[in-house]
Amino acid sequence: MHGPATAGWLLVALCAGAGGYCLLRMRGVAGEARGTAGGEALMGFGMAAMAVPAVVLSPPRWVWWAYAAVFGAAALGTAVRARGSAHHAHHLLGMLAMVYMAGAMAQTPGGAHGVHTAAGAPLVTGGLLLYYTAYVLWAGARLLPLPDPADAADVTGAAGVAGGRGGGPPGGAAGAVAAGWGERPELTLVCRLSMGLAMLAMLLGL
């Protein structure tokens, strides 16, 4: 019992952290991007609620049907906004996966809480596992640093000019503008990668 409970709480922390970051992103964007960040925040907090160990909370079956209805409505809204975008398609699949997992939980005896107690359809679960495995590998590869020889040459040349003139970088430190935490693309990708890993872990429990 200690092992699964510990894993469940780690998933809760991971998903809640991702959901919190998505809320932070909502403050720095507008329009369609704001709606996407809000949907991802909903998914993060929803997965955190799903991952709470059964020994702590076991809601009745109707709660999971309501849960499925909420994410079904969110999936419908995402489908309306999709417009052929690859990320919107990924987001839509995530919402549908949440509906699927909530439905699997609702069909367990007594509406038991925790994904490890649910039983889903093997074909659907297998397809989602394949997709999220590919997504996690793709997102992880995008985070790997790739050295650029041209950039290295530019940095070396700039350092040489600055050293010859006895000066620092143009404009000084005050000229550098740091991007807000909610506007950094690498952190957004880390957030999405974290939710992808959490989805993999939860699907493995079905």
N, C-alpha and C positions, 0 to 999 in steps of 0.2 A: 504493500500500500504506500510505503514511503516513496518509492521510486516514481510511480505514476503521478502521485500528488505533487512531487517536486517538479516533474516535467510540466505538469499542468500549470503550476504557478509561474514557471519560466515563460511559458507561452502567454499567460495573462500579462506579464510584465512587458514582453516583446510587443504584443499587439496593442496594448494600451499606450506604450511609448510611441509606436508608429501612428496611432490615431491622434495622439496629442500633437505630434509634429505636423500632421495634416491640418489640424485646426490652426496651427501657427502659420502654415502656408496660406490659409484662407485670408489672413490679414494683409498679405503682400500682393495678392493677385485680384483680378476682377473678371467679370463676365464668365465665359465658358470654363476658364481655368479655375475659377473660384468654385463652380459647381463640381468639377472633377475632384478638387481637393476635399470638398465636403463629403462627396460619395466615398472617397478613400478613408476619411475619418470615420464614417459610419461603419465601413467594413472592419477597420482596425478595432474599434470598440465592440463591434458585434462578435468578432472572433475572440476577443478577450473574455466576453461573457460566456461564450461557448466552452472555453477552455477551463473555466473554474472547476476544480475537482468535485466529483459527485459527493464526497463526504462532507463538503461545505454547504452545497446548495443543490436541491433536487426539485425544481419547479414542476407543476402538473403539465400534462400533455398539451392542454390548450395554449400554454405559453409558447410552445414551440411552433404551433400552427400560426399564432399571431406573429411570431418571429419570421416565419416563412412568408407571411403576407406582407410584412414591412419590406423585406428584401425583394419580394416580387414586384412591389410598387417601385422600389428604387431601380430594379432592373428595367422596368418599363420606361422610366424616365431616362435612363442611360441609353436605351435603344432609340428613343426619339432624338437624342442629341448625337448619336453615333456618327453619322455623315461619312462613313467609310474610313474613319481614322483607325489605325492599328491599335493605338492605346485605348480608344473607346471600346473597341471589340474586346480587348483584354479585360477592361473594367467590367463590361457586360458579362463576360464569362465568370468573373469573380463573384458578381452579384448572384448569378444563377447557381454557382457552386454553394453559396451561402444558403439559398433556398433549398437546395438538395440536402445539405447537411442538417438543416433545421427539420426538414421532412423526415430524415432518417431518425433523428432523435425523437420526434413525435411518435414514431411507430414502435419505439422500444417499450417494454412492459413498465407501466408506472410513470412513463415520461422521464426516465432517468436522465440526470444531467451529466455532461461530459462526453466528448466525442468518442472516447474509447469504449463507451457502452452502447453506441449506436451500430446499426447494421444497414449498410447501403447496398445498392445494386453493383455487383462486381464489375460489369462492363463500364458503367458510368464512372465508378471510382477509378478503374484502371485508366480510362481515357483522361480523366482530370489529373491523375498522377503523372502520366506521360507529358501532358502539356506543362504542368507546373515544374517538373524536373527540367524540361527544355528552357522554360522561362528563367528559372533560377540560374542555370548555367550561362544563358545569354546575358542576363543582368550582371552577374558576377564578372564575366569577361569584359564588360564595358567599364567596370571600375578599375581594371588593371591599368597601372601607369604605363604609357607607351612613350619612350624617349624620342624626341624629334631632333635630328642633327641640325636642322636649320635654326631651331630655337636656341640650341646650345651655342652655335656660332654667333648668333645675334647677341646673346648674353655675354660671351667672351669679348666680342668687339666693343660692346657698350662699356664693359669694365675697363678695357684698355684706354678708351677715350677719356673716361672719367678719371682714371689714374694719371693720365698725361696732363690733364688740366688741373688736377688737384681738387676736383669738385665731387659732389655726390650725385645721386640720380636727379634728373630734372624735376623741379617742383618740390623736392624733398618728401618727407614722409606724409606731410599734410596733403600731398597731391594724390595719394592712393585712397581709393574709395572701397571699403569692404562691403561685399554683398550681404544683405540681411540673411539671417538664418533660414527664413522661410522662402528665400529666393535662390538658393544655391542648388543647381541641377544635380550635383553629385550626392547631396544629402537627400534630395527627392528620390533619386535612384536607390539609395541605401534603404530608404523607407519602404519603397515598393519591393525591393529584394527581401527585406525582413518579412513583409506580409506574404510574399511568395513562399518563403521557407516555413512560415507558420501554417500556411494552407497545406503544404506538403505533409507536415507533421500531423495535422488534424485528419487529412484524408487517409493517412496510413493507419489511423485508429478505426476507420470504418470497416 
